[in-house]
Amino acid sequence: MDPKTSRRIAPAAIAVLALALSACGAKTDAAGTSDASASGGTSCVDTSGDSVKIGFLNSLSGTMAISEQTVHDSLQMAADEINADGGVLGKQLDIVSEDGASEPTVFAEKAQKLITSDCVAAVFGGWTSASRKAMLPVFEGDDALLFYPVQYEGLEASPNIFYTGATTNQQIVPALDYLKEQGAKTLFLVGSDYVFPRTANKEINAYAKANGMTVVGEEYAPLGHTDFSTIVNKVKAAGADAVFNTLNGDSNVAFFKEYKNAGLTADAMPVLSVSIAEEEVGGIGVDNVEGQLTAWNYYQTIDSPENATFVKDFKAKYGDDRVTSDPMEAAYTSLYLWKNMVEKAKSFAVPDVQAAADGVSFDAPEGTVTVDGENHHVAKTALVGKIGADGLIHTEWSSDGPIAPDPFLKGYDWADGLS
């Protein structure tokens, strides 16, 4: 299936397809075995017993392990909670875990294995946009479901992916609005050299042009890169009002250490990052990032009963020294959203879950999130935070409430032509 075509499939079309399949007997219910997929192929998902398999696919090794291990942990916690509460449609979740090894090709291979060999009902994971892009044709080709938990660059929607992290108008645009309100007129862009940073920076350049801001520099480094002396010297020489950082993984450790060594400070030239959460702060070293800014939709410091329970339970399970963060919270939330979709559909079958998705919600640690059935993203509240001496991130600014997802930036004139 061509992603450019599939990304625009509407819920009504999915519902019609689901009805047609049901009429042919191609439906997975709580007691049956899925024997056909929406694409006319054969699905091996078995729901005839007292359990159903789901897949976790995260980088447990390589440059992205600093970020993705905690996502795996939160998924496991959600699965344990759901199983303790009776499972999904009365069936226990049987977890098949795979290591994406920080390589997009490995993610695609492992996704294929989970779908066709392990026969999982859904897969949860991925981090980099490169990993998601590599997996997308696999999930569309096999008509399977991926729940992707990380903020990304937008300009994508697939009937086979549910995006539970932020899209552009829920993170990058609010972050730029915040910098503009703070008086920033010049920006320097630093990112890892792959699809998310490069696409995000095209969006940032378009925003800047329309909002009286100037991008004075744009530099990229390979994932896993550790020598940032040249890039930081360019940043320092440019004298920008702020740096917008889209580096991913452990490259952030080297970047911020070099930033501090060069005498650059959060007060003089703040860095606003969109891929550094509480987990990465510890790896980078608080002394290297204290006072710097981040843009997310969840922080451990959110004051709500749901988050207090989430943080307490996570620490009880994995250790009091562990922290919670946005991507792992979005992953935790994704498993509950899938559960609620399945139970609304009364079926594990992909077309039934797709048709039931619209309006499904969950009272998540970040606040209530609701699925948009047309684009498979969720409404989320935008936050800008500052890294404190305690290693946690404290909210500096919040949107007035959940922002409806706009992955193709249709609501912004300056974004015309980007998609």
TIKOLPA-837464 format. One record per residue: x negated, y negated, z negated of N, C-alpha, C in turn; residue number from 1. Coordinates in steps of 0.05 Angstrom, whole numbers, plus 5000, padded with zeros to 4 digits. Example, Ala and Ser with C-alpha at 12.3 -4.5 7.8 and 13.67 -1.06 7.14 Angstrom:
// TIKOLPA-837464
4736_5114_4844_4754_5090_4844_4736_5066_4844_1
4743_5045_4858_4727_5021_4857_4742_4999_4843_2
***
This chain:
// TIKOLPA-837464
4983_5024_5000_5000_5000_5000_4983_4975_5000_1
4988_4957_5017_4973_4932_5019_4979_4914_4995_2
4959_4907_4979_4964_4890_4955_4978_4864_4962_3
4972_4852_4986_4983_4827_4993_5014_4829_4997_4
5022_4853_5005_5050_4858_5008_5063_4867_4982_5
5049_4885_4968_5061_4896_4944_5064_4876_4921_6
5047_4856_4920_5048_4838_4898_5073_4821_4897_7
5089_4821_4919_5113_4805_4921_5138_4822_4918_8
5136_4847_4911_5160_4863_4908_5176_4853_4885_9
5201_4848_4889_5219_4837_4869_5232_4859_4852_10
5241_4852_4828_5254_4872_4811_5278_4885_4825_11
5293_4870_4841_5317_4881_4854_5309_4904_4873_12
5286_4899_4887_5277_4920_4905_5268_4945_4890_13
5255_4940_4868_5246_4963_4851_5270_4978_4841_14
5291_4964_4832_5315_4977_4822_5328_4994_4843_15
5330_4983_4868_5343_4998_4889_5327_5023_4895_16
5300_5020_4895_5283_5043_4899_5287_5064_4877_17
5289_5055_4852_5293_5073_4830_5319_5088_4833_18
5341_5074_4842_5366_5087_4845_5365_5108_4867_19
5351_5101_4888_5349_5120_4910_5335_5145_4902_20
5313_5142_4886_5299_5165_4876_5315_5181_4857_21
5331_5168_4840_5348_5182_4821_5368_5199_4835_22
5379_5188_4858_5398_5203_4873_5387_5229_4885_23
5360_5229_4889_5347_5253_4900_5337_5271_4877_24
5341_5263_4853_5332_5278_4830_5304_5272_4822_25
5292_5251_4834_5264_5244_4828_5263_5225_4804_26
5266_5234_4780_5268_5218_4757_5256_5233_4733_27
5241_5219_4717_5231_5231_4693_5247_5221_4670_28
5260_5238_4655_5275_5230_4632_5261_5241_4607_29
5273_5238_4584_5260_5245_4559_5255_5275_4557_30
5270_5291_4573_5267_5320_4570_5256_5333_4595_31
5250_5318_4616_5243_5330_4642_5214_5325_4650_32
5207_5336_4673_5181_5332_4684_5183_5315_4709_33
5166_5294_4710_5167_5277_4734_5157_5292_4758_34
5174_5293_4779_5167_5309_4802_5165_5293_4827_35
5168_5267_4826_5164_5251_4850_5158_5222_4841_36
5143_5208_4858_5137_5180_4853_5152_5163_4872_37
5151_5136_4867_5165_5118_4884_5154_5118_4913_38
5129_5126_4916_5118_5126_4943_5123_5152_4957_39
5138_5170_4944_5145_5195_4958_5125_5217_4951_40
5105_5211_4936_5085_5231_4929_5094_5247_4905_41
5077_5265_4895_5083_5282_4873_5069_5272_4848_42
5084_5268_4826_5072_5260_4801_5070_5285_4783_43
5048_5287_4768_5044_5310_4751_5049_5304_4722_44
5061_5281_4716_5067_5274_4688_5087_5293_4677_45
5080_5306_4655_5097_5326_4643_5109_5316_4617_46
5135_5314_4616_5149_5306_4592_5168_5328_4581_47
5162_5353_4589_5179_5375_4581_5174_5384_4552_48
5151_5376_4541_5145_5385_4514_5150_5363_4494_49
5136_5365_4471_5141_5345_4450_5121_5323_4450_50
5105_5321_4472_5085_5299_4474_5083_5290_4503_51
5071_5267_4507_5066_5256_4534_5039_5243_4533_52
5024_5247_4555_4997_5236_4556_4997_5207_4566_53
4979_5191_4554_4973_5164_4564_4943_5161_4564_54
4933_5143_4581_4904_5140_4584_4894_5113_4573_55
4871_5114_4560_4856_5090_4552_4831_5088_4569_56
4826_5066_4583_4803_5063_4601_4789_5037_4594_57
4767_5039_4579_4752_5016_4570_4722_5021_4573_58
4707_4999_4575_4677_5002_4575_4667_5007_4547_59
4659_5032_4542_4648_5039_4516_4617_5039_4518_60
4607_5033_4541_4578_5031_4546_4573_5008_4566_61
4549_4999_4568_4542_4978_4587_4546_4950_4576_62
4543_4930_4594_4543_4902_4585_4569_4893_4574_63
4592_4906_4581_4618_4897_4572_4627_4911_4546_64
4611_4930_4536_4619_4945_4512_4622_4926_4488_65
4607_4904_4487_4609_4885_4465_4637_4874_4463_66
4652_4874_4485_4679_4864_4485_4700_4886_4485_67
4695_4907_4499_4716_4927_4504_4719_4948_4483_68
4699_4953_4466_4702_4972_4445_4726_4965_4426_69
4728_4940_4420_4749_4931_4402_4777_4934_4415_70
4778_4931_4441_4804_4936_4455_4812_4965_4452_71
4793_4983_4456_4798_5012_4453_4808_5017_4424_72
4795_5005_4405_4803_5009_4377_4831_5000_4371_73
4839_4977_4382_4866_4967_4377_4887_4984_4392_74
4880_4994_4415_4899_5013_4429_4903_5038_4412_75
4881_5048_4401_4884_5072_4384_4901_5067_4360_76
4898_5043_4348_4914_5036_4325_4944_5035_4332_77
4950_5023_4355_4978_5021_4364_4989_5049_4368_78
4973_5066_4381_4983_5093_4386_4988_5108_4360_79
4970_5105_4341_4973_5119_4315_4999_5109_4301_80
5003_5082_4303_5027_5071_4290_5053_5082_4303_81
5053_5082_4330_5076_5091_4345_5081_5121_4339_82
5060_5137_4338_5063_5165_4332_5074_5169_4304_83
5064_5154_4285_5074_5156_4257_5103_5148_4254_84
5112_5132_4273_5140_5122_4272_5158_5138_4290_85
5149_5161_4300_5166_5179_4315_5160_5181_4344_86
5140_5166_4354_5132_5167_4382_5149_5151_4400_87
5149_5158_4426_5165_5144_4446_5185_5163_4458_88
5211_5157_4455_5233_5175_4463_5229_5202_4449_89
5220_5200_4424_5217_5224_4408_5192_5241_4414_90
5175_5231_4433_5151_5246_4440_5126_5233_4429_91
5108_5249_4419_5082_5239_4409_5064_5232_4432_92
5048_5211_4428_5029_5202_4449_5003_5218_4446_93
4995_5231_4468_4971_5246_4470_4951_5229_4486_94
4930_5220_4473_4911_5201_4485_4889_5215_4500_95
4885_5206_4525_4861_5214_4540_4844_5189_4544_96
4820_5189_4533_4803_5165_4533_4780_5168_4553_97
4775_5147_4569_4753_5148_4588_4736_5122_4586_98
4711_5125_4592_4692_5102_4591_4688_5091_4619_99
4696_5066_4623_4691_5053_4649_4663_5044_4654_100
4646_5045_4632_4617_5041_4634_4609_5014_4647_101
4627_4994_4645_4621_4967_4655_4616_4967_4686_102
4626_4987_4700_4622_4989_4729_4649_4991_4743_103
4656_4972_4761_4682_4974_4774_4687_5000_4788_104
4667_5012_4802_4671_5037_4816_4677_5059_4796_105
4666_5058_4772_4672_5079_4752_4700_5076_4742_106
4709_5051_4739_4737_5046_4731_4756_5058_4751_107
4751_5055_4777_4768_5066_4797_4768_5096_4796_108
4745_5108_4793_4742_5137_4792_4757_5148_4768_109
4753_5136_4745_4766_5145_4720_4796_5141_4721_110
4805_5119_4734_4834_5115_4737_4846_5138_4753_111
4833_5145_4775_4842_5167_4792_4844_5192_4777_112
4824_5198_4760_4824_5222_4744_4847_5222_4724_113
4851_5200_4711_4872_5198_4691_4900_5203_4703_114
4904_5192_4727_4930_5194_4740_4935_5222_4752_115
4915_5232_4767_4920_5257_4782_4910_5282_4769_116
4891_5281_4750_4881_5305_4737_4892_5307_4708_117
4892_5284_4694_4902_5285_4666_4932_5280_4665_118
4944_5270_4686_4973_5267_4689_4984_5249_4667_119
4972_5226_4663_4981_5207_4643_5005_5191_4653_120
5023_5183_4635_5046_5167_4642_5040_5138_4647_121
5018_5128_4635_5009_5101_4639_4981_5098_4630_122
4966_5079_4641_4938_5074_4633_4937_5046_4621_123
4920_5043_4600_4917_5017_4586_4887_5011_4586_124
4880_4988_4598_4851_4981_4597_4842_4964_4620_125
4816_4963_4624_4803_4944_4642_4797_4919_4628_126
4776_4904_4637_4770_4878_4626_4763_4859_4649_127
4741_4863_4662_4733_4844_4683_4753_4846_4707_128
4756_4824_4721_4773_4824_4745_4762_4842_4766_129
4736_4846_4766_4724_4865_4785_4734_4893_4779_130
4736_4900_4754_4746_4927_4747_4776_4929_4754_131
4791_4908_4750_4820_4909_4757_4824_4911_4787_132
4809_4895_4802_4811_4895_4831_4804_4923_4842_133
4784_4936_4830_4776_4963_4838_4798_4983_4833_134
4812_4979_4810_4833_4998_4803_4860_4994_4817_135
4865_4969_4825_4891_4962_4836_4900_4981_4859_136
4884_4986_4879_4893_5003_4901_4898_5032_4892_137
4884_5041_4871_4888_5067_4860_4916_5069_4848_138
4923_5050_4832_4949_5050_4818_4972_5046_4839_139
4968_5029_4858_4988_5026_4878_4991_5050_4897_140
4968_5062_4904_4969_5085_4921_4982_5109_4909_141
4978_5112_4882_4990_5135_4868_5015_5128_4853_142
5024_5103_4857_5048_5093_4843_5048_5099_4813_143
5027_5090_4801_5023_5093_4772_5022_5066_4759_144
5022_5065_4732_5023_5040_4717_4997_5035_4702_145
4987_5010_4705_4964_5000_4690_4973_4976_4673_146
4967_4977_4647_4972_4954_4630_4945_4941_4624_147
4941_4916_4635_4916_4902_4635_4917_4880_4614_148
4898_4880_4594_4902_4864_4570_4886_4837_4569_149
4873_4829_4591_4854_4807_4588_4863_4784_4606_150
4858_4760_4595_4862_4736_4611_4847_4738_4638_151
4858_4726_4658_4844_4728_4684_4850_4703_4701_152
4842_4704_4726_4842_4680_4743_4868_4676_4758_153
4888_4694_4754_4913_4690_4768_4912_4697_4798_154
4931_4687_4813_4933_4691_4842_4936_4721_4849_155
4950_4735_4831_4954_4764_4836_4980_4773_4821_156
4994_4791_4832_5016_4805_4819_5020_4831_4833_157
5024_4853_4818_5028_4879_4830_5050_4893_4815_158
5067_4908_4829_5088_4923_4816_5077_4945_4798_159
5052_4952_4802_5040_4974_4787_5021_4965_4764_160
5020_4938_4760_5003_4928_4738_5021_4909_4721_161
5019_4912_4695_5030_4893_4676_5007_4878_4663_162
5008_4852_4665_4986_4834_4656_4994_4822_4629_163
4982_4833_4607_4991_4823_4581_4972_4802_4569_164
4950_4796_4583_4933_4773_4577_4943_4749_4592_165
4930_4727_4588_4939_4702_4600_4933_4701_4630_166
4950_4688_4645_4944_4680_4672_4936_4650_4671_167
4929_4639_4694_4915_4613_4695_4930_4591_4681_168
4957_4589_4685_4972_4567_4673_4976_4570_4643_169
4967_4592_4632_4970_4597_4603_4944_4595_4588_170
4922_4591_4603_4896_4588_4589_4878_4567_4602_171
4871_4571_4628_4852_4552_4641_4864_4524_4644_172
4888_4522_4654_4900_4496_4657_4904_4482_4631_173
4915_4495_4610_4917_4481_4584_4890_4473_4573_174
4869_4489_4577_4842_4482_4568_4832_4457_4582_175
4838_4455_4608_4830_4431_4623_4846_4406_4614_176
4872_4411_4609_4888_4389_4599_4877_4379_4572_177
4868_4397_4555_4857_4390_4529_4831_4373_4533_178
4813_4383_4550_4788_4368_4555_4794_4340_4566_179
4813_4338_4584_4821_4312_4595_4831_4294_4573_180
4848_4304_4556_4859_4288_4534_4837_4279_4515_181
4815_4295_4513_4793_4287_4496_4774_4268_4509_182
4780_4260_4534_4764_4240_4548_4742_4251_4566_183
4741_4277_4570_4721_4288_4588_4726_4281_4617_184
4706_4269_4630_4709_4261_4658_4690_4277_4676_185
4670_4289_4665_4651_4305_4680_4648_4333_4668_186
4647_4353_4685_4645_4381_4676_4622_4395_4690_187
4610_4413_4676_4590_4431_4688_4602_4460_4685_188
4602_4475_4706_4614_4502_4706_4592_4523_4706_189
4594_4541_4686_4575_4563_4684_4591_4589_4683_190
4585_4609_4700_4600_4633_4700_4584_4657_4709_191
4595_4681_4703_4583_4706_4714_4590_4708_4744_192
4573_4721_4759_4576_4721_4788_4594_4744_4797_193
4621_4740_4794_4640_4759_4804_4667_4745_4807_194
4688_4759_4813_4713_4747_4823_4726_4728_4803_195
4727_4735_4777_4741_4718_4758_4728_4690_4756_196
4703_4688_4750_4691_4661_4748_4692_4645_4774_197
4687_4658_4796_4687_4643_4822_4715_4633_4829_198
4735_4650_4825_4762_4641_4831_4772_4620_4811_199
4766_4625_4785_4773_4605_4764_4760_4578_4770_200
4735_4578_4779_4722_4553_4785_4733_4539_4809_201
4743_4554_4829_4758_4541_4851_4782_4526_4840_202
4796_4539_4821_4819_4526_4809_4811_4502_4793_203
4789_4504_4778_4780_4482_4762_4771_4458_4780_204
4758_4464_4802_4750_4443_4820_4775_4429_4832_205
4795_4444_4838_4820_4432_4849_4834_4415_4828_206
4835_4425_4803_4846_4410_4781_4831_4384_4777_207
4804_4386_4776_4788_4363_4771_4792_4341_4792_208
4793_4349_4817_4797_4330_4838_4823_4315_4835_209
4844_4329_4826_4870_4317_4823_4874_4301_4798_210
4855_4304_4779_4858_4292_4752_4836_4272_4745_211
4822_4262_4764_4802_4242_4759_4777_4252_4744_212
4771_4278_4748_4748_4289_4736_4728_4298_4758_213
4702_4300_4750_4682_4307_4770_4666_4332_4760_214
4663_4351_4777_4646_4374_4771_4618_4368_4780_215
4600_4365_4761_4573_4356_4767_4553_4379_4771_216
4562_4403_4767_4545_4426_4771_4560_4452_4769_217
4551_4473_4783_4565_4499_4783_4544_4520_4786_218
4540_4537_4766_4519_4557_4767_4530_4585_4759_219
4519_4606_4771_4528_4633_4766_4504_4651_4759_220
4509_4671_4743_4489_4691_4736_4502_4719_4738_221
4486_4739_4746_4497_4766_4747_4507_4776_4720_222
4527_4793_4720_4535_4805_4694_4512_4819_4681_223
4508_4814_4655_4486_4826_4641_4461_4809_4642_224
4461_4787_4656_4437_4769_4658_4429_4758_4631_225
4403_4756_4626_4394_4748_4599_4375_4724_4600_226
4367_4714_4623_4349_4691_4624_4364_4667_4634_227
4371_4649_4615_4387_4626_4622_4372_4599_4620_228
4345_4601_4619_4329_4576_4617_4334_4557_4640_229
4334_4568_4664_4338_4550_4688_4366_4538_4688_230
4386_4554_4683_4414_4544_4683_4418_4523_4661_231
4408_4529_4638_4412_4510_4615_4397_4484_4621_232
4373_4486_4633_4359_4461_4640_4375_4444_4660_233
4389_4457_4679_4406_4443_4697_4430_4430_4683_234
4441_4445_4664_4463_4434_4648_4454_4410_4633_235
4431_4412_4620_4421_4389_4604_4415_4365_4622_236
4404_4370_4645_4397_4347_4662_4422_4334_4674_237
4443_4349_4677_4468_4337_4689_4482_4319_4669_238
4479_4324_4643_4491_4307_4623_4522_4305_4624_239
4534_4328_4630_4564_4328_4632_4577_4323_4605_240
4602_4315_4607_4617_4310_4582_4624_4337_4568_241
4627_4359_4584_4633_4385_4573_4625_4406_4593_242
4620_4430_4583_4614_4454_4599_4638_4473_4598_243
4647_4482_4621_4668_4502_4622_4655_4529_4628_244
4657_4548_4609_4642_4573_4609_4659_4597_4616_245
4653_4610_4638_4667_4635_4646_4647_4658_4647_246
4626_4657_4631_4608_4680_4629_4623_4703_4614_247
4617_4728_4621_4629_4750_4608_4608_4769_4596_248
4616_4783_4575_4599_4803_4563_4575_4792_4548_249
4554_4808_4546_4531_4800_4529_4514_4778_4541_250
4520_4769_4565_4505_4746_4576_4510_4721_4559_251
4533_4720_4545_4539_4698_4528_4519_4695_4505_252
4508_4718_4496_4488_4717_4474_4464_4701_4483_253
4453_4708_4506_4429_4695_4516_4435_4666_4523_254
4459_4660_4535_4465_4633_4543_4466_4614_4519_255
4481_4622_4498_4484_4604_4475_4459_4601_4459_256
4442_4622_4458_4416_4619_4444_4399_4599_4459_257
4399_4601_4485_4383_4582_4501_4395_4554_4499_258
4421_4552_4498_4434_4526_4496_4425_4512_4471_259
4425_4527_4449_4416_4515_4423_4386_4508_4424_260
4370_4526_4435_4341_4521_4437_4335_4496_4453_261
4352_4490_4472_4348_4466_4489_4357_4440_4475_262
4367_4443_4450_4375_4419_4435_4403_4410_4442_263
4419_4426_4457_4446_4418_4464_4465_4426_4441_264
4483_4409_4434_4501_4414_4412_4530_4411_4420_265
4547_4423_4403_4576_4421_4408_4586_4392_4406_266
4574_4376_4390_4582_4348_4388_4575_4332_4412_267
4550_4336_4422_4541_4321_4445_4552_4331_4472_268
4553_4357_4475_4562_4369_4500_4576_4395_4494_269
4602_4394_4487_4616_4418_4479_4619_4438_4502_270
4618_4463_4495_4623_4485_4514_4651_4496_4508_271
4668_4497_4528_4694_4510_4524_4693_4537_4539_272
4697_4558_4524_4694_4585_4535_4721_4599_4537_273
4725_4615_4557_4750_4630_4560_4746_4660_4559_274
4722_4669_4551_4718_4698_4548_4702_4704_4522_275
4701_4685_4504_4688_4689_4478_4710_4689_4457_276
4713_4711_4443_4732_4714_4422_4717_4721_4396_277
4732_4726_4375_4719_4731_4349_4698_4754_4350_278
4704_4775_4366_4685_4797_4368_4658_4788_4379_279
4659_4771_4400_4634_4762_4412_4619_4742_4395_280
4633_4727_4378_4620_4707_4360_4599_4721_4343_281
4607_4744_4332_4588_4758_4315_4563_4768_4331_282
4567_4776_4356_4545_4785_4372_4527_4763_4380_283
4538_4739_4385_4523_4716_4394_4508_4704_4370_284
4520_4705_4347_4509_4692_4323_4524_4666_4317_285
4536_4664_4294_4552_4640_4288_4536_4615_4290_286
4511_4616_4282_4494_4592_4283_4491_4581_4311_287
4494_4598_4331_4490_4590_4359_4515_4579_4372_288
4538_4584_4359_4563_4575_4372_4582_4559_4353_289
4574_4554_4329_4591_4539_4311_4598_4512_4323_290
4624_4506_4322_4634_4481_4332_4642_4481_4362_291
4634_4502_4376_4642_4504_4404_4671_4512_4407_292
4682_4507_4431_4711_4511_4436_4717_4536_4451_293
4741_4546_4447_4751_4569_4462_4780_4564_4470_294
4789_4577_4491_4817_4576_4498_4828_4605_4500_295
4848_4610_4485_4861_4637_4484_4891_4634_4478_296
4903_4656_4471_4931_4656_4462_4935_4668_4435_297
4913_4678_4423_4914_4690_4397_4887_4685_4383_298
4888_4679_4357_4865_4679_4340_4871_4695_4314_299
4851_4706_4302_4855_4720_4277_4867_4702_4255_300
4863_4676_4258_4872_4657_4237_4901_4648_4240_301
4915_4659_4260_4944_4652_4263_4959_4659_4238_302
4975_4640_4228_4989_4644_4203_5018_4653_4208_303
5022_4679_4207_5048_4691_4211_5049_4718_4197_304
5072_4727_4188_5074_4753_4175_5065_4776_4193_305
5072_4774_4219_5064_4795_4238_5034_4797_4240_306
5020_4773_4242_4991_4774_4244_4978_4782_4218_307
4989_4774_4196_4977_4782_4170_4977_4812_4168_308
4999_4825_4176_5001_4854_4175_4981_4867_4195_309
4980_4856_4219_4962_4866_4240_4933_4865_4231_310
4924_4842_4220_4896_4839_4211_4890_4858_4188_311
4908_4859_4169_4905_4877_4146_4902_4906_4154_312
4920_4915_4172_4920_4942_4181_4895_4949_4197_313
4886_4930_4214_4862_4935_4230_4837_4937_4213_314
4835_4920_4193_4812_4921_4175_4813_4947_4158_315
4837_4954_4150_4839_4979_4134_4831_5003_4150_316
4836_5003_4176_4830_5026_4193_4800_5027_4201_317
4789_5003_4207_4762_5002_4219_4741_4989_4202_318
4748_4977_4180_4728_4965_4163_4734_4935_4158_319
4729_4926_4134_4735_4898_4126_4718_4878_4141_320
4695_4887_4153_4678_4869_4167_4686_4865_4196_321
4706_4880_4205_4716_4878_4233_4734_4854_4236_322
4735_4842_4260_4752_4819_4265_4772_4827_4288_323
4794_4812_4289_4813_4815_4310_4808_4793_4331_324
4818_4797_4355_4813_4778_4377_4835_4780_4398_325
4836_4760_4416_4857_4759_4436_4860_4783_4453_326
4838_4792_4467_4842_4815_4485_4851_4840_4470_327
4841_4845_4446_4850_4870_4432_4878_4867_4422_328
4886_4842_4415_4914_4838_4407_4933_4842_4431_329
4924_4832_4455_4941_4836_4479_4942_4865_4487_330
4921_4880_4482_4921_4909_4487_4940_4923_4468_331
4938_4917_4442_4956_4928_4422_4985_4922_4430_332
4990_4897_4438_5017_4889_4446_5026_4904_4470_333
5008_4910_4489_5015_4923_4514_5027_4951_4509_334
5016_4965_4490_5026_4992_4484_5055_4991_4473_335
5060_4971_4457_5088_4967_4446_5107_4958_4468_336
5097_4941_4487_5114_4933_4509_5122_4957_4526_337
5102_4974_4532_5108_4998_4548_5128_5015_4533_338
5124_5019_4508_5143_5035_4492_5171_5023_4494_339
5174_4997_4492_5200_4984_4493_5212_4987_4521_340
5195_4985_4542_5205_4989_4569_5216_5017_4573_341
5200_5037_4565_5208_5065_4568_5234_5070_4553_342
5236_5060_4529_5260_5065_4513_5284_5050_4524_343
5280_5027_4536_5302_5013_4549_5311_5029_4574_344
5291_5040_4589_5297_5055_4613_5307_5083_4607_345
5302_5093_4582_5307_5120_4574_5293_5140_4593_346
5269_5132_4602_5255_5148_4622_5225_5139_4622_347
5208_5158_4628_5180_5152_4632_5173_5147_4661_348
5191_5151_4679_5186_5149_4708_5178_5120_4715_349
5158_5117_4732_5148_5091_4740_5171_5072_4751_350
5187_5081_4770_5207_5062_4780_5228_5054_4759_351
5234_5073_4741_5253_5066_4719_5241_5046_4700_352
5216_5049_4693_5202_5030_4675_5200_5003_4688_353
5193_5002_4714_5192_4977_4729_5219_4963_4729_354
5240_4977_4734_5266_4965_4736_5276_4955_4709_355
5266_4967_4687_5275_4959_4660_5258_4937_4648_356
5236_4930_4661_5216_4913_4648_5225_4885_4642_357
5241_4873_4659_5248_4845_4656_5262_4839_4630_358
5251_4819_4615_5263_4811_4590_5255_4828_4566_359
5240_4849_4570_5230_4865_4547_5211_4848_4531_360
5214_4848_4504_5198_4831_4487_5187_4847_4464_361
5168_4835_4450_5156_4847_4426_5147_4824_4408_362
5153_4826_4382_5144_4807_4363_5115_4812_4355_363
5097_4803_4372_5069_4809_4371_5055_4791_4349_364
5030_4799_4342_5015_4782_4324_5012_4753_4334_365
5011_4749_4360_5008_4722_4371_5035_4707_4371_366
5057_4721_4366_5084_4710_4369_5099_4727_4389_367
5124_4721_4392_5141_4737_4410_5132_4734_4439_368
5127_4756_4453_5120_4756_4481_5142_4770_4496_369
5148_4760_4521_5170_4770_4537_5160_4775_4565_370
5168_4798_4577_5159_4806_4603_5175_4792_4625_371
5162_4781_4645_5175_4771_4669_5175_4794_4689_372
5199_4804_4695_5202_4827_4712_5194_4822_4741_373
5193_4797_4750_5186_4791_4777_5156_4792_4782_374
5140_4781_4764_5111_4781_4768_5095_4798_4749_375
5109_4811_4730_5097_4830_4711_5076_4817_4693_376
5079_4791_4688_5063_4778_4667_5081_4772_4643_377
5070_4761_4622_5086_4756_4598_5083_4726_4591_378
5105_4716_4579_5104_4688_4568_5086_4687_4544_379
5068_4668_4542_5049_4666_4521_5044_4637_4513_380
5038_4633_4487_5031_4607_4476_5002_4601_4480_381
4995_4578_4491_4967_4571_4496_4954_4558_4471_382
4929_4566_4465_4915_4555_4442_4887_4546_4451_383
4878_4524_4440_4849_4516_4441_4839_4516_4412_384
4817_4530_4408_4806_4533_4381_4777_4524_4379_385
4768_4521_4354_4740_4514_4349_4728_4536_4331_386
4704_4545_4338_4690_4565_4323_4680_4554_4297_387
4687_4566_4275_4679_4556_4248_4655_4570_4238_388
4645_4559_4215_4621_4571_4202_4627_4599_4192_389
4653_4605_4188_4661_4631_4178_4661_4652_4201_390
4655_4644_4225_4655_4663_4248_4682_4667_4260_391
4702_4654_4249_4730_4656_4259_4736_4631_4277_392
4757_4633_4292_4765_4611_4309_4790_4598_4299_393
4790_4572_4296_4812_4558_4283_4826_4540_4304_394
4852_4541_4304_4867_4526_4325_4864_4496_4323_395
4856_4484_4345_4854_4455_4347_4879_4443_4361_396
4890_4459_4379_4913_4450_4395_4929_4474_4403_397
4956_4471_4404_4974_4492_4413_4995_4480_4431_398
5003_4496_4451_5026_4488_4467_5051_4489_4450_399
5072_4476_4460_5097_4474_4444_5111_4500_4440_400
5104_4520_4455_5116_4546_4453_5106_4564_4475_401
5117_4588_4479_5108_4605_4500_5111_4592_4528_402
5091_4595_4544_5091_4584_4571_5098_4606_4591_403
5118_4602_4608_5125_4622_4628_5102_4626_4647_404
5097_4651_4654_5074_4656_4671_5078_4646_4700_405
5058_4634_4711_5058_4623_4738_5032_4632_4752_406
5029_4658_4758_5003_4667_4767_4993_4655_4793_407
5012_4646_4810_5004_4635_4836_5004_4604_4835_408
5007_4593_4811_5006_4564_4806_5025_4549_4825_409
5049_4560_4828_5068_4547_4846_5078_4520_4835_410
5075_4517_4809_5085_4492_4796_5065_4469_4797_411
5042_4472_4811_5021_4452_4811_5015_4444_4840_412
5020_4419_4847_5014_4410_4874_4985_4413_4881_413
4967_4408_4861_4938_4409_4867_4929_4437_4874_414
4945_4458_4868_4937_4485_4873_4945_4495_4901_415
4958_4478_4917_4967_4486_4944_4943_4497_4960_416
4946_4520_4971_4925_4532_4988_4906_4550_4973_417
4906_4550_4946_4888_4567_4931_4894_4597_4935_418
4919_4603_4937_4926_4632_4939_4928_4641_4968_419
***
